[in-house]
Amino acid sequence: MSMAAMKSSSAMSRLLFSKPTPPALEWEKEKPKSLLLKHPLYQTTNSNISLQFKEKILCLEIMGVDSGKALAQNPSLRSASLQSIHSVLTFLQSNGLHLNDLGRILGMCPALLTADIKSDLVPVFQFLSRDLRVPTHHFRRVINKCPRLLVSSAGDQLKPALFYLQRLGFKDIRSLAYRDPILLVSSVERTLIPKLRYLVSLGFSEADAVGMVLRCPGLFTFSIENNFKPKFDYFVKEISSGGLEELKEFPQYFAFSLEKRIRPRHALVLESGVGFPLPLMLKTTDEEFTELLNNNNKKKKKLKTTCLDGDDDDLCV
């Protein structure tokens, strides 16, 4: 390899397996009136707590949010004014979210209830619009896919993650927005880079590891201890004929359950005595897989009969 090629390879390695330096990086609404004062649950709440705190609890419960869990995960909620919470809810609805979306979203991300609209939320929606090119009428679709977007810093998390993923080779911004937005809320230093390095440690080249995550972005979301290690060990010990080529070409292997899919199907394949490529073994439905096994068994029986009858000695060698 020439010196220029070695320098180019080294530079590319540093580029993809090191922390990136991202490029540099109003809204107000009228406060709605409370709708809870006459709610029947209002009378059953502990009379020793303040009326405003009582309203906050009822507001959360009516939307389907576990108020106890929300308060435990976001202590700032105790001192937040009802007016500020209403402002957040109104802002979210003005950006396309439906009232029946909020219970699930706020249950997952109670920090959202005390977010600052101007400094926290506006930048996230600007990121969706400007960086991911998501039209306003699709905000709801993307956020429901990954509510954590709303509690992630646009400058410290979302933009660096997008910058790194694009540098890695993710060119389809639409796919990132609509199918894999969870990658945007994943830490570059603590999640994305370590997963790539782990794949390299298994024996894949850096280029192969990058190709695998581009083919199967879900690899970035899998646990090393609970997913990669047991499935890779099983592949090496039970499935592989000595190489990693099958995994390189079909990284989706790691997306299937070891106990519910990989192990039982592989056992049936071994029993049938016919080798199946990984995609055929794992991607087919139960009905299709059973049909494949039955067809192979029929072929084996036919071949056995042919050999016993001595009709074609070449097939029986």
N, C-alpha and C positions, 0 to 999 in steps of 0.2 A: 504493500500500500504506500502511495506517495506521501510525502510530508504534508502536502496541501490537503489530501484526503483525510489524513489522520487528524489534522487540526480541525477540519470541517466536522468530522465524526465526534470529536471531543467537545466542540462547541455545541453541537446538537444535543449531546447527552446532558451537558450542563443546562441547556435551555429547557429541556423537558422534565428533568428530574431535580430541579431546584426551584425555590420560591420565586415567583415572578414579581416584577415591579409594575403595577398596573398604571395605565394612563390616568392623568389627573381628572379628577371629577370637575300656589298660595291660595294658599287656598283657605277660605273661611266660610263657615256656615252659620246660619241662625240657630240658636239653641232651641230645640223642640221642648214643648211643655211635657211634664210627666203625665203618663197614662195610667199610673199605678195607684193613685190615691184611693180609688174606689174599688180596687181589686179585692175579691173575697179573701184571698190569702193574707191581705194586709192586716186583718184583725187578729190573725193567729200568730203573728211574729212576736217574739219576746218584747214585752213593753219596756224593758230597761234600756234597750239600745235606741240610738237616735233615730228620728224619723227618716233622715236622709240615708243612713246606713241600712235601715229597713227597706227602703226603696231600692237600694243597690242590690240587696239580696234577692228581692222579688223580681227585679229586672232580669237578673241572671237566670233565675230558676224558670221564669216564663219563657225565656229564649231556649231553654234546655241545657243550660250550663250548670254544672255542679258548683254551687257557690263556695262550698267548703274547700274544694280542691283548688278553685280559682284563687281564693284568698290565701291559701297555703303556698301556692306557687308564685303568687304576685302580691306580697305584703303591701306594696304601695297602693293597692286597690282600696285598702282600708281608709286611707286619707284622701283619696281622689274624690273630687266633687262629682255629684251626679250630672251636673251640667257638662263637665269635661268628657264624661263617659258617653253622654248623649251625642256630643259633638263628633266623637270617634265613630259611633254607629251611623250617624247621618252621613259622614264623609264616606264611609265604606259603601253605603247604599247608593250614594251619588256616583260612585265609580263602578256600578253595575252589580254589586253583590245583592242578593235577595235576603230578606229577613230570615227566611228558613235556612239560609246558608250559615248564618252567624253562630248558631248554637254549636255546631261542629267546629267551626273555625276558632271561636273563642275558647271552647273547651280544650282544644289542642294548644292554643297560644294565648293564655290569659294575660300575658304581658301586653298584648295588643290593646287591652282596655285602658291602659295608662300611657299609651304611646303619644308622642307629640306629633300632631298632624303635620306641621310645617317642616320639622327637622327629621322626623322618622318616616312618616307615611308618604308624603308628597314625593320624596326622592325614589321610593320604591316604584310608584306608579310611573314616574318619569323614566325609570330604568326599563320597565316593561314596554313602554311606548317607544322610547328612543333607541335603546340598545337591543332589545329583543324584537322590536317592530311589531308588537302585539297591538292590534286595533282596540280601541276603547270597548267595543261590544264583545271582545273576547277576554277582557280582564277576568271576568268571573270564572271562565273555563280554566284559565291558568292557575288562578289562586285556589280554586277548589281542588285542583290536582296537587298543589303543594302550598298549604296555608302558611308554612314557615317562611315563605317569601316575605310576608308582611312584618315579620319580626326580625328580619335580617337587614343589616346595614348595607345600603346600596354602595357606599364608598369603601367600606372595610371588608365586605363579604361578597356581595353579588358581582360587582365589577371585576375584582381580582379573579374570582372563579371563572367568569366568562372569558376573561383575557387569557387565562391559563388553558382552558378547554379549547379555545380557538387556536392557540399556539400549538396545542397537541395535535390538532387536525380535525376538530369538530367544526365542520363548515356549515352544516344545516341548522341555522338559528331557529327556524320554525320547529324543528324536531326537539331542540333543547327546551324551547318554551312550552310546547304542548305535550311532549312525551316524557322528557327527562328533566323537569325543572328541579328535581331533588338534587341534581349535581351542582346546581348553582348555590345551594345552601350548604354544600359540603366544604369543609375547610381544605384549602389547597395543601397546607403544611401538615395537617394532622390526619387527613383522609386520602386525598387524591394521590399525592406523591408517594406515601407509604404503600398504597395498594399496588402501584406500578412497580415499586422496588421489590415488593414481595413476589410478584409474578416473575421478575428477573431472577430472584433468588431460587425459584423452582427450576430454572434451567432455560427459560426463554430469553432470547436476545432482547435488548431494549426496543428494537424495531418491532419484534414480534409482540411484545407486551403492549406497545402502543396500538398495534393493529388489532389486538384482541379487545381492548376497551372501546375502540372505535366501532368494532363489529357488535359488541355487546356492552353498552354503557352501564348496564346493571352491575357489572363486575365491581364498579367503584362503590357500590352500596352494600356489598356482601362482607360479612365478618370473616376475618382471617382465621380466627380460632374455631368458629362454629360452622363455617362453610368451606373455605378454601382447603384448610388442612385435612379434614376427614375425607372430603371428596377427591382431593388430589391423591391422598394415600390409597384410597380404594382403586382409583384409576391405575396407578402405578403397579399395585400388587395384583389386581384381579382382571383388569381390562387390557392394559397396554401390552403391546408386543415388543416393547423396548424403546419406543420413541414418544415424543410429545406432539408429533405432527397432527394427530387427530384433535387434540385439545386446541392447538393453534388455529386450526380451521373451524372448530366448533366450540368456541368458548362458552356458548350457551349451556354447555354441559353443567356448569356451576349453578345454573338457575333452577335445575330440577332437584327435587327432594331425594336425598340419598336413600332413606328408608322406604319411602312410598313409591319411588319411581326407578331410580338407578339400580339399586340392589335387586329388587324382585324381577325386573325385566331382564337384567343381565343373567340372573339364575335361569330364567326360562330360555334365553338364547343359548346358554351353555347346554341345557337339557336337550334342545332341539338339534344341537350339533352343527348348526349353520351360523357363520359369522355375519353379524349385522353391523353396518357403520353406525357410529354414535347418533347422527341425526335421525336415522330410520328407527333406531332402537328407542329413542326418547321422545321424539316429536310427534309420532303417530298417536292417534287416539287409542283407547283400549280396544275398541272394535277393530280398528285397522291393524293393530299389533297382533291381535288374536288371529285375524285372517291371514296375516303374513306367516305366522307360525303354522297354521293349519295347511297352508299351501306348501310350505317347505316339508312338512311331515308327509303330505301326499306324494311329493316328488321323491322323497327318500324311500317310501314304500314301493313306488313304481320302479325305482332304480333297483331296489333289492329283489323285486320279482323278476326283473329283466336279467339280473345276474344269476339268479337261481335257475332260470330257464336256459341260460347259456345263449341268449339271443344276441348279445353284443358284448364281447369280451373287452373291447376297448373302454367301455364305460365302467367296467368293474375293476380296472387296474388300480 
